[in-house]
Amino acid sequence: MSELRRGVGKDVCGRVHAITGVECYLPDTHYPNPHHSLEGDSWHDGLCSKCAGAGTHANTICPRCNGTAFEPVALTDPETYQPG
């Protein structure tokens, strides 16, 4: 019997920033804290408002999220950010 288990590199968030393409290296349980890349970038994101999370728009890769289905969320004041 084969059991699927999480392991090194499999239990990370892996969310990709839609504009820069950097990947989040934090554990997949980091929400609601922001995503972080190894390069030091951090960001919050939400479902893409153009393709509604499909990753495609008009039968092509969505230009807003680059096919990731998520777009960065601009925070007016990151100190007071309250998720969902």
ZIWO-V748153 format. One record per helix or strand of 2 or more residues. SS is the DSSP state (helix for helix, strand for strand). FROM is the first residue (numbers start at 0). TO is the last residue. If there is no record, write none. Layout:
SS,FROM,TO / SS,FROM,TO
//
This chain:
strand,34,35 / strand,41,42 / strand,44,46 / strand,55,56 / strand,59,60 / strand,69,71 / helix,77,79
//
